[in-house]
Amino acid sequence: MFDKILICNRGEIAVRIINTCKRLGIRTVAVYSDADRRSLHRQLADEAVYIGGPHARESYLNTERIIAAALSTNCRAVHPGYGFLSENPKFAEAVESAGLKFIGPPADVIAAMGNKIASKELAIKAGVPVIPGRVTALGDVEEAISTAQSIGYPVLLKPAAGGGGKGMRIVHSPEEMEAALASSRQETQKAFGDSRVFIERYIERPRHVEIQVLADSHGNVVHLGERECSIQRRYQKIIEEAPSTAVSEDMRRSLGEAACELARKAGYVNAGTVEFVLDATGSFYFLEMNTRLQVEHPVTEKITGLDLVELQLRIAAGERLPFDQSGVVFNGWAMEARICAEDPARRFMPSTGMITRYAEPHGQCVRVDSGVTAGSWIGVYYDSMLAKVICHGKDREEACGNLIEALNGYHIEGVTTNIDFVNSVLCHPEYARGNLTTCFIDRHYDGCKTKTSPDPRNVEMAALAATLIYHVRTVAVRESLRPMVSRIGVRRENGGAHSYVARSGDDLFELSLQRAAGERQWTIDVGGRKYDVVTPEFEFYRRRFKLIIDGQAHRFRMRNEHSFIHVAFSGITRIFEVYMPKEWAVLKYMPAKTERPPENVLICPMPGLVVEVLAGKGDRVFRGQNLVILESMKMESGVASPTDGVIVEVRATAGQAVEAGDVLIRFKA
């Protein structure tokens, strides 16, 4: 086994690798850029080496500096994690040429499986079903249209050299082909330095299922079952689980055998993932192979009890797999939620800033893989993922319930995250039924808002929590004004019910709070439905707390702003105003607020770099038309016009660094 390795990555995956190495007694060397001088992975590693500027090309993609760091610190191997150089065959070859061990498959295997065309040809040779389409790269538009007509619309244009959704275009008719092919090639060239595009039939409403494989250098190959990864936005996964509700024992056996046969045919060594799509009939087709550790590997670890990073290290050190296929045992169900610094209400645009408050959920069935803590700075240079929350249960319902409660208790302030959006997906009735496809979010959500009404009990419990903390805080203030009274704790107010009206938007809730037998026991009526509630020892301005409601624990995240109480609970985010009945009798006749008309400017929604300005002075533009392309956190986003109008001033230029709130364009008043 290695005595010291270098981890050429950052964030949560670097921390996750460090944790396994500490358990195994392996010393670790981290690398860091200017942007990561205060990063968690740098602090946790045994040693750390500075490798360059904040842009990835200056640091985490700089092969020479990474290898020099490994050699100067006497490392014996390099772990690439995922992303950055993890699937770069030239980097793997350079590591081996320097006398170091690359913890991953051989360079020629990475090259073959990283090429979508070559990997598809190899899958065909291995007898693995592939999606109907053209295996070789497309030529001109006429050839693309002819091929599409032969396999049937809709079709999918895909880059040959990479994945992650970049360059992919769905084409429904010949009329769409020319523009789609041009934009696909342009984005593919920019993302991967390779403009080759191939074409295949587009499987409508597919499920995305993948198989984890392990292969050692002695010819042994096993699979560790499947992961369901259908919940995606912009082709990026946000929720994963294992096993899949769509996979029977027979299908699992077939998928596993196909994945292992492909790995054998490719000469694969180390951990890898073979991805498949399932159509509505249950047929499966090869999609691609990821020649690295996957982001979602913890759900497999939870149901198998294995440490995949440890197995990667042992395989790279030349050891045999310690078990065969019959030794793989599955236990229960696991789910993972990716926590990203992004704003779902603003089309999932990246969010930057310093994390000012940070508290992770805990529990026997809860695992958090995180790369941040309070004080971490989230900038524009790297991926938006901050952490992953993984929960286990004896079955799917229990695992999902554990994950919902864990997210209820996950508290991050300073940057906007997708915690509550992910939680709303987990609470969606179709998700609970296991009716998943890669179109789930597009089908069931309008932006970040679900098209289905939330569970009324969850909304009532959110109103209950807001009103309860308002009541206890108000009583505490009254008690604090009484002279010569003990200030320790909260005095128990006189008996009798306390009535309130809670308003959230157009929803009104009439509540009655009554002390029960114990000091912390309550009976609370919400619109005629009674709840038995046990409270914690109250701290009146705490940001999260747990209530026992009808015998079940529920966690809430709350924030008070004057008379407004923000509540996040089970995917519901509400702002409540709480009034006594007499106050409400007066306030309900107050005139409603009117919205301010938008200004005639295009405001920058996030920090980033201007990639392109798509309109100029004097142009007539329309609401929703993209006018500026911004790059932030490895993602390009269009900034759309807020109005119909004529541009009178353009303040943004390509290559310019901009901040959230900057004026990019002005329109004629």
C-alpha positions in Angstrom: 0.0 0.0 0.0 1.1 3.6 -0.6 2.6 5.6 2.3 1.8 9.0 0.8 -0.4 10.2 -2.1 -1.1 13.5 -3.8 -4.8 14.5 -4.3 -5.0 16.7 -7.4 -8.5 18.0 -6.7 -10.3 20.3 -4.3 -13.6 20.6 -2.4 -15.7 17.8 -1.0 -14.0 15.0 -3.1 -10.5 16.0 -1.8 -11.8 16.0 1.8 -13.6 12.6 1.2 -10.3 11.0 -0.1 -8.3 12.5 2.8 -10.7 10.9 5.3 -10.2 7.4 3.9 -6.4 7.9 3.8 -6.4 9.0 7.4 -8.2 5.8 8.4 -5.7 3.7 6.4 -2.6 5.6 7.8 -1.7 7.1 4.3 -0.3 10.6 4.4 -1.9 13.1 2.0 -0.7 16.1 0.0 -3.2 18.6 -1.1 -2.7 21.1 -3.9 -4.4 24.5 -3.8 -4.8 27.7 -5.9 -5.0 31.3 -4.9 -8.8 30.9 -4.6 -8.4 28.0 -2.2 -5.8 29.4 0.3 -8.3 29.0 3.2 -10.0 25.9 1.8 -11.0 22.9 4.0 -9.1 20.4 2.0 -5.9 22.3 2.4 -6.4 22.4 6.2 -7.1 18.7 6.5 -4.3 17.3 4.4 -0.9 16.5 6.0 0.8 18.8 3.6 -0.3 21.3 1.0 1.4 22.7 -2.1 0.5 26.0 -3.9 0.1 25.4 -7.6 -1.1 28.6 -9.2 -3.8 31.2 -9.9 -7.6 30.9 -9.4 -8.4 29.8 -12.9 -8.3 26.0 -13.3 -6.0 26.2 -16.3 -3.5 28.0 -14.0 -3.7 25.4 -11.2 -5.9 22.3 -11.1 -5.5 21.7 -14.9 -1.7 22.4 -14.8 -0.2 19.0 -15.3 3.5 20.1 -14.9 2.9 21.8 -11.5 0.8 19.0 -10.1 3.4 16.3 -11.0 6.2 18.6 -9.7 4.2 18.9 -6.4 3.9 15.1 -6.1 7.6 14.5 -6.8 8.8 17.3 -4.4 6.8 15.9 -1.5 7.9 12.3 -2.2 4.4 11.0 -3.1 4.1 7.5 -4.6 0.7 8.0 -6.3 -1.8 10.6 -7.5 -5.5 10.5 -7.0 -7.4 12.6 -9.5 -10.9 12.6 -7.8 -13.5 13.5 -10.4 -13.6 16.5 -12.8 -10.5 18.5 -13.7 -7.9 16.0 -15.0 -9.5 12.7 -13.8 -10.5 11.6 -17.3 -7.5 13.1 -19.2 -5.5 10.3 -20.7 -2.5 12.6 -21.3 -2.4 13.5 -17.6 -2.6 9.8 -16.6 0.2 9.0 -19.0 2.4 11.9 -17.6 1.9 10.7 -14.1 3.0 7.2 -14.9 6.0 8.5 -17.0 7.1 10.5 -13.9 7.4 7.2 -11.9 4.1 7.8 -10.0 1.1 5.6 -9.9 -2.1 7.0 -11.3 -5.1 5.9 -9.2 -7.4 5.1 -12.0 -7.5 3.1 -15.3 -4.7 3.0 -17.9 -4.4 6.0 -20.1 -5.3 4.2 -23.3 -8.6 2.9 -21.6 -9.4 6.5 -20.5 -8.9 7.7 -24.1 -11.0 4.9 -25.6 -13.9 5.2 -23.1 -13.8 9.0 -23.1 -14.5 9.1 -26.8 -18.2 8.6 -27.2 -17.8 7.1 -30.7 -15.0 4.7 -29.8 -16.8 3.6 -26.6 -20.0 3.0 -28.5 -18.1 0.8 -31.0 -16.5 -1.1 -28.1 -19.9 -1.6 -26.5 -21.2 -3.1 -29.8 -18.2 -5.5 -29.9 -19.0 -6.5 -26.2 -22.6 -7.3 -27.1 -24.0 -4.4 -25.0 -27.2 -2.8 -26.5 -26.6 0.7 -27.8 -29.1 3.4 -28.8 -29.8 3.4 -32.6 -27.8 6.0 -34.4 -24.7 6.8 -36.3 -21.5 5.6 -34.6 -19.1 7.9 -36.6 -18.9 11.7 -36.5 -21.3 13.7 -38.6 -20.2 15.6 -41.7 -22.4 18.3 -43.2 -26.0 19.3 -42.5 -27.3 17.2 -45.3 -25.7 14.1 -43.9 -27.1 14.9 -40.4 -30.6 15.2 -41.9 -30.3 12.0 -43.9 -29.1 10.1 -40.8 -31.9 11.5 -38.7 -34.5 10.5 -41.1 -33.1 7.0 -41.2 -33.3 6.5 -37.4 -36.4 8.6 -36.8 -37.0 12.0 -35.1 -36.5 13.2 -32.4 -32.7 12.8 -32.4 -30.0 13.8 -30.1 -26.7 15.5 -31.2 -23.9 14.6 -28.8 -20.2 15.6 -28.5 -17.8 12.8 -29.2 -15.2 14.1 -26.7 -17.1 14.8 -23.5 -20.3 14.8 -21.4 -22.0 16.8 -18.7 -24.7 18.0 -21.1 -22.4 20.4 -22.9 -23.0 20.5 -26.7 -26.1 18.3 -26.5 -29.1 19.3 -28.7 -32.5 17.7 -29.2 -33.7 18.0 -32.8 -37.4 17.4 -33.7 -37.4 18.1 -37.4 -35.2 18.7 -40.4 -35.8 22.5 -40.2 -34.1 22.6 -36.8 -31.0 20.6 -37.8 -28.8 23.3 -39.3 -29.0 25.7 -36.3 -28.8 22.9 -33.8 -25.7 21.3 -35.4 -23.9 24.6 -35.6 -24.5 25.5 -32.0 -23.7 22.0 -30.8 -20.3 22.1 -32.6 -19.5 25.6 -31.3 -20.2 24.6 -27.7 -18.4 21.3 -28.1 -15.3 22.9 -29.5 -15.3 25.4 -26.7 -15.8 22.8 -23.9 -13.6 20.0 -25.1 -11.4 21.4 -27.9 -13.0 18.9 -30.3 -15.9 19.8 -32.6 -16.9 16.3 -33.6 -20.6 15.5 -33.0 -22.5 12.2 -33.5 -26.2 11.5 -33.7 -28.5 9.0 -32.1 -32.2 8.5 -31.5 -33.5 10.6 -28.6 -35.2 8.4 -26.0 -38.1 10.4 -24.7 -38.7 10.3 -21.0 -35.9 7.9 -20.3 -34.5 6.8 -16.9 -30.8 7.2 -16.2 -29.4 4.1 -14.5 -25.7 3.3 -14.0 -23.7 0.3 -12.8 -20.7 0.6 -10.5 -17.8 -1.7 -11.6 -14.5 -2.6 -10.0 -11.7 -4.3 -11.8 -8.2 -5.3 -10.6 -5.0 -5.8 -12.5 -5.4 -9.6 -12.2 -8.4 -9.9 -14.5 -11.1 -9.9 -11.8 -14.2 -7.7 -12.5 -17.3 -7.3 -10.3 -20.3 -4.9 -10.2 -21.8 -3.3 -7.1 -25.4 -2.9 -8.4 -27.1 0.1 -9.9 -27.7 3.7 -9.1 -30.8 5.7 -10.2 -29.7 9.1 -11.4 -32.8 10.3 -13.3 -33.4 13.5 -11.3 -31.4 16.1 -13.3 -31.5 19.7 -14.3 -29.5 20.9 -17.4 -28.3 17.3 -17.7 -26.7 17.5 -14.3 -27.7 15.0 -11.6 -29.1 16.4 -8.3 -30.6 13.4 -6.6 -29.3 9.8 -6.8 -30.4 6.6 -5.1 -29.5 2.9 -4.9 -31.1 0.6 -5.9 -33.6 1.7 -8.6 -37.3 1.2 -8.4 -37.2 0.4 -12.2 -34.7 -2.5 -11.9 -35.8 -6.0 -11.1 -33.4 -8.8 -10.0 -33.2 -10.1 -13.6 -32.5 -6.7 -15.1 -29.9 -6.0 -12.4 -28.2 -9.2 -13.4 -28.3 -8.3 -17.1 -27.1 -4.7 -16.5 -24.3 -6.0 -14.3 -23.1 -8.6 -16.8 -23.2 -6.1 -19.6 -21.2 -3.6 -17.6 -18.6 -6.2 -16.6 -18.2 -7.5 -20.1 -17.6 -4.0 -21.4 -15.0 -3.5 -18.7 -13.2 -6.7 -19.6 -13.3 -5.9 -23.3 -11.8 -2.4 -22.6 -9.1 -3.8 -20.4 -10.4 -1.7 -17.5 -8.6 -1.5 -14.1 -9.9 0.4 -11.0 -13.3 1.9 -10.3 -15.6 2.9 -13.1 -19.2 3.5 -14.0 -21.2 2.3 -17.0 -24.2 4.4 -17.7 -27.4 3.2 -19.3 -30.7 4.7 -20.3 -34.0 2.8 -19.8 -36.9 3.4 -22.1 -40.6 3.1 -21.3 -40.6 -0.6 -22.2 -37.8 -1.5 -19.8 -35.2 -2.0 -22.5 -31.7 -0.6 -21.7 -29.0 1.0 -23.9 -25.4 1.9 -23.3 -24.8 5.6 -22.8 -21.2 6.1 -21.8 -18.5 4.9 -19.3 -17.1 7.3 -16.7 -13.5 6.2 -16.1 -13.3 7.6 -12.5 -15.0 7.8 -9.2 -18.5 9.2 -9.5 -19.9 12.0 -7.5 -22.7 9.7 -6.3 -20.5 6.8 -5.2 -21.6 7.2 -1.5 -25.0 5.6 -2.2 -23.3 2.5 -3.4 -21.1 2.5 -0.3 -24.1 2.8 2.0 -25.9 -0.2 0.6 -22.8 -2.4 0.2 -20.8 -1.4 3.3 -17.7 -0.9 1.1 -15.3 2.1 0.8 -14.7 2.7 -2.9 -11.8 5.0 -2.3 -10.0 2.3 -0.2 -10.7 -0.2 -3.0 -9.3 2.3 -5.6 -6.1 2.6 -3.6 -5.7 -1.2 -3.0 -6.3 -1.9 -6.7 -3.8 0.8 -7.8 -1.3 -0.7 -5.3 -1.6 -4.1 -7.2 -3.8 -5.9 -4.7 -6.5 -8.3 -5.8 -10.2 -7.6 -5.2 -11.0 -9.1 -1.8 -14.3 -10.6 -3.0 -16.0 -12.0 -6.1 -19.5 -11.3 -7.4 -21.1 -13.6 -4.9 -19.4 -11.6 -2.1 -21.3 -8.4 -2.9 -24.2 -8.1 -0.5 -26.9 -5.3 -0.7 -28.5 -3.9 2.4 -31.5 -1.4 2.4 -31.8 1.8 0.4 -29.7 4.9 0.1 -30.3 8.4 -1.3 -28.0 11.4 -2.0 -28.8 15.1 -2.5 -26.2 17.3 -4.1 -26.0 20.7 -2.4 -25.0 23.5 -4.8 -24.4 27.2 -4.4 -27.1 28.3 -6.9 -30.4 30.1 -6.8 -33.3 28.0 -8.1 -35.6 31.1 -8.2 -33.2 32.7 -10.7 -33.0 29.7 -13.1 -30.4 28.0 -11.0 -27.8 30.7 -11.5 -24.6 30.3 -9.4 -24.4 32.1 -6.1 -21.2 33.4 -4.6 -20.0 34.9 -1.3 -18.8 33.8 2.1 -20.6 31.1 4.1 -21.4 33.0 7.3 -23.3 30.2 9.1 -22.9 26.5 8.6 -24.4 23.5 10.5 -24.6 20.0 9.1 -27.3 17.5 9.9 -26.3 14.5 12.1 -27.6 11.1 12.8 -26.9 7.4 12.6 -28.3 7.1 9.1 -26.9 10.5 7.9 -23.6 11.1 6.1 -22.4 14.5 4.8 -19.5 14.8 2.4 -18.6 18.5 2.5 -15.8 20.7 1.3 -16.9 23.8 3.1 -17.4 25.2 6.6 -18.3 28.6 8.1 -15.9 31.2 6.6 -15.5 29.4 3.3 -15.5 31.7 0.3 -17.5 30.5 -2.7 -16.2 32.2 -5.9 -16.8 32.0 -9.6 -13.9 29.8 -10.7 -15.1 26.3 -9.8 -18.1 24.0 -9.8 -21.0 25.1 -7.7 -21.3 21.9 -5.6 -20.6 22.4 -2.0 -21.5 19.1 -0.4 -23.6 15.9 -0.6 -26.0 14.6 2.0 -26.5 10.8 2.0 -29.0 8.9 4.0 -29.7 5.2 4.4 -32.9 3.3 5.4 -34.2 -0.2 5.5 -36.4 0.7 2.5 -36.9 3.5 0.0 -39.6 5.3 2.1 -37.4 5.3 5.2 -34.3 6.5 3.3 -36.3 9.3 1.6 -37.8 10.4 5.0 -34.3 10.4 6.6 -33.0 12.6 3.7 -35.9 15.0 3.9 -35.3 15.5 7.7 -31.6 15.8 7.2 -32.1 18.6 4.6 -34.6 20.3 7.0 -31.7 20.5 9.4 -29.0 21.6 7.0 -28.2 25.2 7.6 -26.1 27.4 5.3 -26.2 31.2 5.2 -24.2 33.7 3.2 -24.8 32.0 -0.2 -28.0 30.8 -1.7 -28.3 27.1 -2.1 -30.6 24.5 -3.7 -31.3 22.7 -0.4 -35.0 23.6 -0.3 -35.6 22.9 -4.0 -34.0 19.4 -3.7 -36.2 18.8 -0.6 -39.3 19.8 -2.6 -38.4 17.2 -5.2 -38.0 14.5 -2.5 -41.5 15.5 -1.1 -43.2 15.4 -4.5 -45.8 12.7 -4.7 -44.5 11.4 -8.0 -41.0 11.0 -6.6 -42.5 9.1 -3.6 -44.1 6.7 -6.1 -40.8 6.2 -7.9 -42.1 7.6 -11.2 -38.8 9.1 -12.3 -37.5 10.2 -15.7 -34.7 12.6 -16.8 -37.6 15.0 -17.6 -39.0 15.0 -14.1 -38.1 18.6 -13.2 -39.2 20.0 -16.6 -42.5 18.1 -16.3 -43.4 18.8 -12.7 -41.8 22.2 -12.1 -42.2 25.7 -13.5 -38.8 27.0 -12.8 -38.3 26.3 -9.1 -42.0 26.1 -8.2 -43.7 22.7 -8.2 -46.9 22.5 -10.3 -48.4 20.3 -7.6 -49.8 21.8 -4.4 -47.6 20.9 -1.4 -48.9 18.6 1.3 -51.4 20.7 3.3 -50.2 19.1 6.6 -46.6 20.3 5.8 -47.8 23.8 5.2 -49.9 23.7 8.4 -46.8 22.5 10.4 -44.8 25.4 8.9 -47.4 27.9 10.1 -47.5 26.1 13.4 -43.8 26.4 13.9 -43.8 30.1 12.9 -46.7 30.9 15.3 -45.2 28.9 18.2 -41.9 30.6 18.1 -43.6 34.0 17.7 -45.7 33.3 20.8 -42.9 32.1 23.0 -40.7 35.0 22.0 -43.5 37.5 22.7 -44.2 35.9 26.1 -40.5 36.1 26.9 -40.4 39.8 26.0 -43.4 40.5 28.2 -41.8 38.6 31.1 -38.5 40.5 30.7 -40.4 43.8 31.3 -41.7 42.7 34.6 -39.6 43.9 37.5 -38.2 41.6 40.2 -39.0 38.4 38.3 -36.5 35.6 37.8 -35.1 35.8 34.2 -34.0 32.2 34.1 -35.9 30.4 31.3 -39.4 31.4 30.3 -42.2 31.7 32.9 -45.1 29.6 32.2 -48.0 31.9 31.2 -51.4 31.6 32.7 -53.7 28.9 31.4 -56.0 29.3 28.6 -55.7 29.3 24.8 -53.8 31.9 22.8 -55.3 32.7 19.4 -53.3 34.0 16.4 -53.7 34.5 12.7 -50.8 33.6 10.5 -50.6 35.0 6.9 -48.4 33.7 4.1 -49.2 35.3 0.8 -52.9 34.7 0.1 -53.0 31.8 2.7 -54.5 32.5 6.1 -54.3 30.2 9.1 -56.2 30.5 12.4 -54.3 29.0 15.2 -55.0 28.3 18.9 -52.1 27.4 21.3 -52.9 25.6 24.5 -50.4 24.4 27.1 -50.8 20.7 27.8 -49.6 18.7 30.9 -45.9 19.4 30.7 -43.9 22.6 30.5 -42.9 21.9 26.9 -46.1 20.2 25.8 -48.7 21.9 23.7 -52.0 21.2 21.9 -52.1 23.4 18.8 -55.2 23.8 16.6 -54.6 24.9 13.0 -57.8 25.5 11.1 -59.6 22.8 13.0 -56.9 20.2 12.9 -55.2 19.4 16.2 -51.5 18.7 16.7 -49.8 17.5 19.9 -46.4 19.3 20.1 -43.4 18.9 22.3 -40.9 21.8 22.1 -37.2 22.0 22.8 -35.7 24.3 25.4 -36.4 27.5 23.4 -33.7 29.9 22.4 -35.7 32.7 20.9 -33.4 33.6 18.1 -32.0 30.2 17.1 -32.1 29.5 13.4 -33.1 25.9 13.5 -34.9 23.7 16.0 -36.7 20.4 16.4 -40.4 19.9 17.3 -42.0 16.6 18.1 -45.3 16.7 16.3 -47.8 13.9 16.9 -44.9 11.7 18.1 -42.6 12.3 15.2 -39.5 14.6 15.1 -39.5 17.4 12.6 -36.7 20.0 12.0 -37.3 23.5 10.8 -35.0 26.3 9.7 -36.3 29.7 10.6 -35.2 33.3 10.4 -36.9 36.3 12.0 -37.0 39.7 10.4 -39.0 42.1 12.5 -42.6 40.7 12.3 -41.8 38.4 9.4 -40.8 34.8 10.1 -39.1 32.8 7.3 -39.7 29.0 7.6 -38.1 26.2 5.5 -39.5 22.8 6.0 -39.8 19.7 3.8 -39.3 21.7 0.6 -41.7 24.5 1.6 -40.3 28.0 1.9 -42.7 30.5 3.4 -42.7 33.9 5.0 -45.3 34.2 7.7 -46.7 37.3 9.4 -48.3 36.4 12.8 -50.9 38.6 14.4 -53.3 38.5 17.3 -56.9 38.5 16.3 -57.4 42.2 17.3 -54.4 43.2 15.3 -55.5 41.3 12.3 -59.0 42.8 12.4 -57.4 46.2 11.7 -54.6 45.1 9.4 -56.7 43.1 7.0 -58.3 46.4 5.7 -54.9 47.9 4.9 -54.4 48.5 1.1 -52.4 45.9 -0.7 -48.8 46.7 -1.7 -48.3 47.5 -5.4 -45.3 46.2 -7.2 -42.7 48.7 -8.5 -42.4 48.7 -12.3 -39.1 47.4 -13.5 -36.4 49.9 -14.4 -35.2 50.1 -18.0 -31.9 48.4 -17.3 -30.5 44.9 -17.6 -29.0 44.0 -14.2 -26.2 41.4 -13.8 -27.7 38.5 -11.8 -24.4 37.1 -10.6 -20.6 37.6 -10.4 -18.7 36.3 -13.4 -17.0 37.0 -16.7 -18.8 38.4 -19.8 -18.3 35.8 -22.6 -20.3 37.6 -25.3 -22.6 40.6 -25.8 -25.4 39.6 -28.2 -26.9 43.0 -29.0 -25.7 46.5 -29.6 -26.9 50.1 -29.3 -30.0 50.9 -31.3 -31.1 47.2 -31.5 -34.8 46.5 -30.8 -35.0 43.6 -28.4 -37.8 41.6 -26.8 -38.5 40.3 -23.3 -36.8 37.0 -22.7 -34.2 37.5 -25.5 -30.7 36.7 -24.3 -28.5 39.8 -24.5 -25.4 38.8 -22.6 -23.6 35.5 -22.0 -21.9 35.2 -18.6 -19.5 32.5 -17.4 -19.6 31.6 -13.7 -18.6 28.3 -11.9 -17.8 26.5 -15.1 -21.2 27.3 -16.5 -22.4 29.7 -19.2 -25.7 31.5 -18.7 -27.7 33.8 -20.8 -29.0 37.1 -19.3 -32.4 37.8 -20.8 -34.0 41.2 -21.5 -36.5 42.1 -18.8 -38.6 44.1 -21.3 -39.4 44.9 -24.9 -37.5 48.0 -26.0 -34.6 49.6 -27.8 -31.0 49.6 -26.4 -29.6 53.0 -25.8 -26.4 52.0 -24.0 -24.2 48.8 -23.7 -21.9 48.8 -20.7 -20.7 45.2 -20.9 -17.8 44.0 -23.0 -16.5 40.5 -23.7 -13.8 39.5 -21.1 -15.1 42.0 -18.5 -15.4 40.9 -14.9 -18.8 41.9 -13.5 -20.5 41.7 -10.1 -24.1 41.0 -9.2 -26.1 44.2 -9.5 -24.0 45.8 -12.1 -25.9 47.5 -15.0 -25.0 45.7 -18.2 -27.4 47.4 -20.7 -29.8 50.4 -20.6 -33.0 50.6 -22.6 -34.9 53.6 -24.0 -37.4 54.8 -21.4 
